[in-house]
Amino acid sequence: MCFAIPARIEEILPGPLPLARLQDGVEPPTCCLAYVPEAKVGDYVLVQNGFAVTCLDAAAAAASLAAFAELGGGRLRRVAVV
């Protein structure tokens, strides 16, 4: 089973593919933005297998992270929604 992890975009990296550097504590630390070209710095995205698959608001990101923490999400507990 795969999980999509919520993460905040910290920086959009230059290059032939639209890549984003994600907030500290998220694995993988970068993701491809090809599926969400409208995403910008500060937005939250759901990341699955290195691809941002959708944008979401801060409330939805916080709810997802809280659910992961309840399930014992390990490193995800270090990630906060600001």
C-alpha positions as CSV (number, residue, x, y, z in Angstrom):
1,M,0.0,0.0,0.0
2,C,1.3,3.5,-0.8
3,F,0.6,6.7,1.1
4,A,0.5,10.2,-0.2
5,I,2.3,12.4,2.2
6,P,1.3,16.1,2.6
7,A,4.3,18.5,2.3
8,R,4.8,22.3,1.8
9,I,6.8,23.5,-1.2
10,E,9.8,25.5,0.0
11,E,11.4,26.2,-3.4
12,I,10.8,25.4,-7.0
13,L,14.0,24.3,-8.7
14,P,15.1,25.3,-12.1
15,G,15.6,22.6,-14.8
16,P,13.8,20.8,-17.6
17,L,11.3,19.1,-15.2
18,P,9.3,21.2,-12.7
19,L,10.8,20.0,-9.3
20,A,10.2,21.3,-5.8
21,R,12.3,21.2,-2.7
22,L,10.0,20.3,0.2
23,Q,9.9,21.3,3.8
24,D,12.5,19.6,6.1
25,G,11.6,16.2,7.5
26,V,9.7,15.0,4.4
27,E,10.9,12.1,2.4
28,P,11.6,12.3,-0.4
29,P,13.1,15.9,0.0
30,T,12.1,16.8,-3.6
31,C,9.2,16.0,-5.8
32,C,8.1,16.5,-9.4
33,L,5.4,19.1,-10.0
34,A,4.5,17.9,-13.5
35,Y,0.9,16.9,-12.4
36,V,0.3,20.1,-10.5
37,P,1.8,22.9,-12.7
38,E,-0.2,25.5,-10.7
39,A,1.6,24.7,-7.5
40,K,3.8,27.5,-6.1
41,V,6.1,28.1,-3.1
42,G,4.2,27.9,0.1
43,D,1.5,25.6,-1.3
44,Y,0.8,22.2,0.2
45,V,0.8,19.1,-2.1
46,L,0.3,15.4,-1.6
47,V,3.4,13.5,-2.6
48,Q,3.3,9.9,-3.8
49,N,6.3,8.1,-5.2
50,G,8.2,11.4,-5.8
51,F,5.3,13.1,-7.6
52,A,3.0,15.8,-6.3
53,V,-0.4,14.5,-7.2
54,T,-2.7,17.3,-6.0
55,C,-2.6,20.6,-4.2
56,L,-4.4,20.9,-0.8
57,D,-5.1,23.7,1.7
58,A,-3.3,24.0,5.1
59,A,-6.3,22.6,7.0
60,A,-6.4,19.4,4.9
61,A,-2.6,19.1,5.3
62,A,-2.8,19.5,9.0
63,A,-5.6,16.9,9.3
64,S,-3.6,14.4,7.2
65,L,-0.4,14.9,9.3
66,A,-2.4,14.5,12.5
67,A,-3.8,11.2,11.2
68,F,-0.3,10.0,10.3
69,A,0.9,10.9,13.8
70,E,-1.9,9.0,15.4
71,L,-0.9,5.9,13.3
72,G,2.7,6.3,14.5
73,G,4.0,8.1,11.4
74,G,7.6,8.2,12.6
75,R,9.4,11.0,10.8
76,L,6.2,12.7,9.9
77,R,5.8,13.8,13.5
78,R,8.6,16.3,12.9
79,V,6.6,18.0,10.0
80,A,4.4,20.9,11.0
81,V,1.9,22.9,9.1
82,V,2.5,26.6,9.4
